[in-house]
Amino acid sequence: AAFRWAQAVLLSRAHSGDGKPLALVPGIDLVNHAGGAAGAAVRFDGDSGCFELVAQRRHAAGEPLLIDYGLRASHKLLRLYGFLAPRDEEPTVSSGGEAGGGGSG
């Protein structure tokens, strides 16, 4: 039971990819997904060894910072992060098996 809990925490909260090491980053793990409407991004500074949450546009006072978790099918969002994206934001799969843009609903 403890292993499954730890695995779930790691899968749902860790950041990695695009030159970022796999890491649990307190605070940043609480930032929600907004897909293409994201106004912030998580980046890794290799020189300092720090993760940064960076606004990509101006935000109004009290407006949440939201990031893009990446293009993932609904079953993966549910399994990894515990939520489903709206149906029109779910990626489609081309005949070549690659994920594409949002579905038509």
N, C-alpha and C positions, 0 to 999 in steps of 0.2 A: 504494500500500500504506500509506503514511504517513497519507494522508487517511482511509482506512477505519479504521485504528487509532484516530486522533483522534476520529472520529465515534462509534466504539464506546465509547470512554472517556466521551465526553460523554453519550451516550444512557444508559449504564449507571450513571453516577456522579453526574450533575448533579441538583440540587434546583431546583424551581420550582413555580409555581402558588399560588393563594390569596394573592395579594399578595407572593409571594416572587419575587425576580429569578432568572433562570437563572444558576446558579453551581456551580462545583466547590468542595465544602466538605471539606477534608481532615479525616479522622477520622469525620465524620458519614457519609461515603460508604461506610464499612465496616459500618454498622449494618444488621442483617438484618431481613427482613420477617416479620411474624407475623399479618398480617390483623387480624381482630377481636380477637385475643388480645394485641395490641400493648400494652405498658405504658409507652410513651414516644412523644413526637411531636417533629417538627422544626418550629420556628417561626422567623420572621424578625422581628427588631426593627428597624423602619424608622427609629427615632430614632438608634440606634447603628450601624445598617447591618450588624448581626451576625446570623448564624444561631445558634440555640440548640437543643440536645437537652434536652428537658424530660421528666422522669419524670412520669407521670400517676397513679402509685400507688406504694406502698412496694415495694421490691425487697429480697430476701434477699441477704446478702453472696455475691458470686460469680455471682448471677443475671444473665444478659445483658439489656441494654436492647434491646428490639425495637420497630420501628415498623411502620406500615401503609403499604405502597407504593400503596395505592388498589385499587379494584375493577377488575381487568384480566383479560381472557381469557387462557387458558394460553399461546396462541401469542404474545401480547404480552409476558407475563412471560418467556418463553423468549428471545424476540428482544431485549428491552430489558435484562433482568437476568440471564439465563443459568440460570434455574431454572423448575420447574413447581410450582404449588401443588397440594395434594391435590385430587382430583377433586371432592369434596364442597364445596370452597371456590371452585370456578370459577363465575363469574357466569353466569346464564342470560340469554337475550334474550327480552323480551316481544314480543308481536305488533306493538307499536309501534316495535320496533327499539331500545329502551332497555335498558341493562344492569340487571339486578335482583340479587337475593340469590343465595346459593349454590345450586348444582344439587343434585339428589337422589342423584347418584352413578351 
